[in-house]
Amino acid sequence: MIPFILYASFWTGALVQGENRGDLSLSQMGNFDVIKTNVSQYTLGAVTLSVVAAAVVGVVVYVWLKRRE
């Protein structure tokens, strides 16, 4: 599961930045040298993914709790 999260973070960072700093395939996710060269893109993508995931889970839990009343 972790390689998929790293991969999604990398591409989300590229989307948010508006540029891609390197090509990355899922098979390269085990090579941390590739990730080190793109750490800012990965970090921005990871933060963006976590904020989006928290918002989605928050809304789902809120709606679920409101329906339980």
N, CA, C and O atoms as a GROMACS GRO file, in nm:
protein
  276
    1MET      N    1   0.082  -0.119   0.000
    1MET     CA    2   0.000   0.000   0.000
    1MET      C    3   0.087   0.126   0.000
    1MET      O    4   0.050   0.226  -0.062
    2ILE      N    5   0.200   0.123   0.067
    2ILE     CA    6   0.284   0.241   0.077
    2ILE      C    7   0.336   0.288  -0.059
    2ILE      O    8   0.337   0.408  -0.085
    3PRO      N    9   0.381   0.197  -0.149
    3PRO     CA   10   0.426   0.248  -0.280
    3PRO      C   11   0.315   0.320  -0.356
    3PRO      O   12   0.342   0.417  -0.427
    4PHE      N   13   0.191   0.277  -0.341
    4PHE     CA   14   0.082   0.345  -0.408
    4PHE      C   15   0.059   0.484  -0.350
    4PHE      O   16   0.029   0.578  -0.424
    5ILE      N   17   0.072   0.498  -0.219
    5ILE     CA   18   0.056   0.629  -0.156
    5ILE      C   19   0.170   0.722  -0.199
    5ILE      O   20   0.146   0.840  -0.228
    6LEU      N   21   0.292   0.671  -0.203
    6LEU     CA   22   0.405   0.752  -0.249
    6LEU      C   23   0.386   0.795  -0.394
    6LEU      O   24   0.412   0.910  -0.429
    7TYR      N   25   0.341   0.703  -0.475
    7TYR     CA   26   0.317   0.732  -0.617
    7TYR      C   27   0.208   0.838  -0.633
    7TYR      O   28   0.223   0.931  -0.712
    8ALA      N   29   0.099   0.823  -0.558
    8ALA     CA   30  -0.010   0.921  -0.565
    8ALA      C   31   0.036   1.057  -0.513
    8ALA      O   32  -0.003   1.160  -0.568
    9SER      N   33   0.118   1.059  -0.410
    9SER     CA   34   0.170   1.185  -0.357
    9SER      C   35   0.259   1.254  -0.458
    9SER      O   36   0.254   1.376  -0.474
   10PHE      N   37   0.341   1.178  -0.526
   10PHE     CA   38   0.430   1.234  -0.628
   10PHE      C   39   0.351   1.301  -0.739
   10PHE      O   40   0.381   1.414  -0.778
   11TRP      N   41   0.250   1.232  -0.791
   11TRP     CA   42   0.174   1.288  -0.902
   11TRP      C   43   0.079   1.400  -0.857
   11TRP      O   44   0.051   1.491  -0.935
   12THR      N   45   0.030   1.394  -0.735
   12THR     CA   46  -0.052   1.504  -0.683
   12THR      C   47   0.033   1.629  -0.668
   12THR      O   48  -0.012   1.739  -0.699
   13GLY      N   49   0.155   1.612  -0.622
   13GLY     CA   50   0.247   1.726  -0.613
   13GLY      C   51   0.275   1.787  -0.748
   13GLY      O   52   0.283   1.910  -0.760
   14ALA      N   53   0.289   1.706  -0.850
   14ALA     CA   54   0.310   1.756  -0.986
   14ALA      C   55   0.188   1.832  -1.034
   14ALA      O   56   0.200   1.934  -1.102
   15LEU      N   57   0.071   1.782  -0.999
   15LEU     CA   58  -0.054   1.850  -1.038
   15LEU      C   59  -0.066   1.986  -0.970
   15LEU      O   60  -0.103   2.084  -1.034
   16VAL      N   61  -0.037   1.991  -0.841
   16VAL     CA   62  -0.051   2.115  -0.765
   16VAL      C   63   0.054   2.217  -0.808
   16VAL      O   64   0.024   2.336  -0.820
   17GLN      N   65   0.177   2.172  -0.832
   17GLN     CA   66   0.283   2.263  -0.873
   17GLN      C   67   0.268   2.309  -1.017
   17GLN      O   68   0.320   2.414  -1.055
   18GLY      N   69   0.198   2.232  -1.096
   18GLY     CA   70   0.182   2.266  -1.236
   18GLY      C   71   0.300   2.223  -1.322
   18GLY      O   72   0.306   2.256  -1.440
   19GLU      N   73   0.392   2.150  -1.264
   19GLU     CA   74   0.506   2.100  -1.340
   19GLU      C   75   0.546   1.964  -1.286
   19GLU      O   76   0.522   1.932  -1.169
   20ASN      N   77   0.606   1.887  -1.371
   20ASN     CA   78   0.654   1.755  -1.331
   20ASN      C   79   0.806   1.760  -1.329
   20ASN      O   80   0.868   1.789  -1.432
   21ARG      N   81   0.867   1.733  -1.216
   21ARG     CA   82   1.012   1.742  -1.204
   21ARG      C   83   1.084   1.614  -1.244
   21ARG      O   84   1.206   1.607  -1.233
   22GLY      N   85   1.013   1.517  -1.288
   22GLY     CA   86   1.079   1.393  -1.329
   22GLY      C   87   0.978   1.285  -1.357
   22GLY      O   88   0.865   1.288  -1.306
   23ASP      N   89   1.018   1.192  -1.436
   23ASP     CA   90   0.931   1.078  -1.465
   23ASP      C   91   0.949   0.975  -1.356
   23ASP      O   92   1.061   0.944  -1.314
   24LEU      N   93   0.840   0.922  -1.311
   24LEU     CA   94   0.844   0.822  -1.205
   24LEU      C   95   0.741   0.715  -1.237
   24LEU      O   96   0.624   0.744  -1.261
   25SER      N   97   0.787   0.592  -1.237
   25SER     CA   98   0.695   0.482  -1.257
   25SER      C   99   0.679   0.408  -1.126
   25SER      O  100   0.761   0.422  -1.035
   26LEU      N  101   0.575   0.330  -1.116
   26LEU     CA  102   0.548   0.256  -0.994
   26LEU      C  103   0.661   0.159  -0.960
   26LEU      O  104   0.683   0.128  -0.843
   27SER      N  105   0.731   0.110  -1.060
   27SER     CA  106   0.841   0.017  -1.035
   27SER      C  107   0.961   0.086  -0.972
   27SER      O  108   1.045   0.019  -0.912
   28GLN      N  109   0.972   0.217  -0.984
   28GLN     CA  110   1.084   0.292  -0.927
   28GLN      C  111   1.060   0.334  -0.782
   28GLN      O  112   1.148   0.394  -0.721
   29MET      N  113   0.944   0.306  -0.727
   29MET     CA  114   0.910   0.354  -0.594
   29MET      C  115   0.995   0.290  -0.485
   29MET      O  116   0.999   0.342  -0.374
   30GLY      N  117   1.061   0.180  -0.511
   30GLY     CA  118   1.150   0.119  -0.414
   30GLY      C  119   1.286   0.188  -0.407
   30GLY      O  120   1.362   0.165  -0.313
   31ASN      N  121   1.316   0.272  -0.504
   31ASN     CA  122   1.443   0.343  -0.510
   31ASN      C  123   1.427   0.480  -0.446
   31ASN      O  124   1.368   0.571  -0.505
   32PHE      N  125   1.480   0.495  -0.326
   32PHE     CA  126   1.461   0.621  -0.253
   32PHE      C  127   1.548   0.733  -0.307
   32PHE      O  128   1.526   0.849  -0.272
   33ASP      N  129   1.646   0.703  -0.390
   33ASP     CA  130   1.725   0.809  -0.454
   33ASP      C  131   1.637   0.891  -0.549
   33ASP      O  132   1.654   1.012  -0.561
   34VAL      N  133   1.545   0.824  -0.615
   34VAL     CA  134   1.453   0.893  -0.705
   34VAL      C  135   1.362   0.986  -0.625
   34VAL      O  136   1.335   1.098  -0.668
   35ILE      N  137   1.317   0.941  -0.511
   35ILE     CA  138   1.228   1.022  -0.428
   35ILE      C  139   1.304   1.140  -0.367
   35ILE      O  140   1.248   1.249  -0.355
   36LYS      N  141   1.430   1.119  -0.329
   36LYS     CA  142   1.509   1.228  -0.271
   36LYS      C  143   1.526   1.344  -0.368
   36LYS      O  144   1.530   1.459  -0.325
   37THR      N  145   1.536   1.316  -0.496
   37THR     CA  146   1.554   1.424  -0.593
   37THR      C  147   1.427   1.503  -0.614
   37THR      O  148   1.431   1.615  -0.665
   38ASN      N  149   1.313   1.448  -0.577
   38ASN     CA  150   1.184   1.514  -0.596
   38ASN      C  151   1.111   1.534  -0.464
   38ASN      O  152   0.989   1.524  -0.460
   39VAL      N  153   1.183   1.562  -0.358
   39VAL     CA  154   1.124   1.565  -0.224
   39VAL      C  155   1.022   1.677  -0.208
   39VAL      O  156   0.922   1.658  -0.138
   40SER      N  157   1.043   1.792  -0.268
   40SER     CA  158   0.946   1.901  -0.252
   40SER      C  159   0.815   1.868  -0.323
   40SER      O  160   0.707   1.896  -0.271
   41GLN      N  161   0.825   1.810  -0.441
   41GLN     CA  162   0.704   1.769  -0.513
   41GLN      C  163   0.629   1.662  -0.436
   41GLN      O  164   0.506   1.667  -0.426
   42TYR      N  165   0.702   1.566  -0.383
   42TYR     CA  166   0.639   1.460  -0.303
   42TYR      C  167   0.574   1.516  -0.177
   42TYR      O  168   0.462   1.478  -0.143
   43THR      N  169   0.644   1.605  -0.106
   43THR     CA  170   0.592   1.660   0.019
   43THR      C  171   0.465   1.741  -0.006
   43THR      O  172   0.367   1.725   0.067
   44LEU      N  173   0.466   1.825  -0.107
   44LEU     CA  174   0.346   1.902  -0.140
   44LEU      C  175   0.230   1.810  -0.175
   44LEU      O  176   0.117   1.835  -0.134
   45GLY      N  177   0.257   1.704  -0.249
   45GLY     CA  178   0.153   1.608  -0.285
   45GLY      C  179   0.102   1.532  -0.164
   45GLY      O  180  -0.018   1.507  -0.153
   46ALA      N  181   0.191   1.496  -0.072
   46ALA     CA  182   0.150   1.423   0.048
   46ALA      C  183   0.061   1.509   0.137
   46ALA      O  184  -0.039   1.462   0.190
   47VAL      N  185   0.098   1.635   0.153
   47VAL     CA  186   0.016   1.726   0.235
   47VAL      C  187  -0.120   1.748   0.170
   47VAL      O  188  -0.223   1.747   0.238
   48THR      N  189  -0.120   1.767   0.040
   48THR     CA  190  -0.247   1.786  -0.032
   48THR      C  191  -0.336   1.664  -0.020
   48THR      O  192  -0.456   1.676   0.006
   49LEU      N  193  -0.280   1.546  -0.040
   49LEU     CA  194  -0.359   1.423  -0.028
   49LEU      C  195  -0.414   1.405   0.114
   49LEU      O  196  -0.528   1.361   0.130
   50SER      N  197  -0.334   1.437   0.214
   50SER     CA  198  -0.382   1.420   0.352
   50SER      C  199  -0.493   1.517   0.386
   50SER      O  200  -0.588   1.480   0.456
   51VAL      N  201  -0.484   1.640   0.338
   51VAL     CA  202  -0.590   1.739   0.364
   51VAL      C  203  -0.719   1.696   0.293
   51VAL      O  204  -0.827   1.704   0.351
   52VAL      N  205  -0.708   1.653   0.169
   52VAL     CA  206  -0.826   1.608   0.095
   52VAL      C  207  -0.888   1.485   0.161
   52VAL      O  208  -1.010   1.477   0.175
   53ALA      N  209  -0.805   1.390   0.201
   53ALA     CA  210  -0.856   1.268   0.266
   53ALA      C  211  -0.926   1.303   0.398
   53ALA      O  212  -1.031   1.247   0.429
   54ALA      N  213  -0.867   1.393   0.476
   54ALA     CA  214  -0.928   1.433   0.603
   54ALA      C  215  -1.063   1.502   0.580
   54ALA      O  216  -1.158   1.478   0.654
   55ALA      N  217  -1.071   1.584   0.478
   55ALA     CA  218  -1.197   1.653   0.448
   55ALA      C  219  -1.304   1.554   0.404
   55ALA      O  220  -1.419   1.563   0.448
   56VAL      N  221  -1.268   1.460   0.320
   56VAL     CA  222  -1.364   1.361   0.272
   56VAL      C  223  -1.413   1.273   0.387
   56VAL      O  224  -1.533   1.251   0.402
   57VAL      N  225  -1.320   1.224   0.467
   57VAL     CA  226  -1.359   1.140   0.582
   57VAL      C  227  -1.442   1.220   0.681
   57VAL      O  228  -1.538   1.167   0.737
   58GLY      N  229  -1.407   1.345   0.702
   58GLY     CA  230  -1.485   1.430   0.794
   58GLY      C  231  -1.628   1.449   0.748
   58GLY      O  232  -1.720   1.441   0.828
   59VAL      N  233  -1.647   1.474   0.620
   59VAL     CA  234  -1.782   1.491   0.567
   59VAL      C  235  -1.861   1.361   0.574
   59VAL      O  236  -1.978   1.362   0.612
   60VAL      N  237  -1.798   1.250   0.540
   60VAL     CA  238  -1.866   1.120   0.545
   60VAL      C  239  -1.908   1.087   0.688
   60VAL      O  240  -2.021   1.043   0.710
   61VAL      N  241  -1.819   1.108   0.784
   61VAL     CA  242  -1.852   1.078   0.924
   61VAL      C  243  -1.961   1.171   0.974
   61VAL      O  244  -2.050   1.129   1.047
   62TYR      N  245  -1.955   1.298   0.936
   62TYR     CA  246  -2.058   1.394   0.978
   62TYR      C  247  -2.195   1.352   0.926
   62TYR      O  248  -2.293   1.351   1.001
   63VAL      N  249  -2.202   1.319   0.798
   63VAL     CA  250  -2.330   1.277   0.738
   63VAL      C  251  -2.378   1.148   0.804
   63VAL      O  252  -2.497   1.134   0.832
   64TRP      N  253  -2.289   1.055   0.827
   64TRP     CA  254  -2.327   0.928   0.891
   64TRP      C  255  -2.380   0.952   1.031
   64TRP      O  256  -2.480   0.892   1.070
   65LEU      N  257  -2.314   1.037   1.108
   65LEU     CA  258  -2.361   1.065   1.245
   65LEU      C  259  -2.493   1.141   1.246
   65LEU      O  260  -2.577   1.118   1.332
   66LYS      N  261  -2.513   1.232   1.150
   66LYS     CA  262  -2.639   1.304   1.142
   66LYS      C  263  -2.756   1.210   1.108
   66LYS      O  264  -2.868   1.230   1.157
   67ARG      N  265  -2.731   1.111   1.028
   67ARG     CA  266  -2.837   1.016   0.990
   67ARG      C  267  -2.868   0.918   1.101
   67ARG      O  268  -2.976   0.859   1.102
   68ARG      N  269  -2.777   0.900   1.195
   68ARG     CA  270  -2.799   0.807   1.306
   68ARG      C  271  -2.891   0.864   1.412
   68ARG      O  272  -2.946   0.789   1.493
   69GLU      N  273  -2.909   0.993   1.414
   69GLU     CA  274  -2.991   1.056   1.520
   69GLU      C  275  -3.132   1.009   1.519
   69GLU      O  276  -3.212   1.053   1.601
   0.00000   0.00000   0.00000
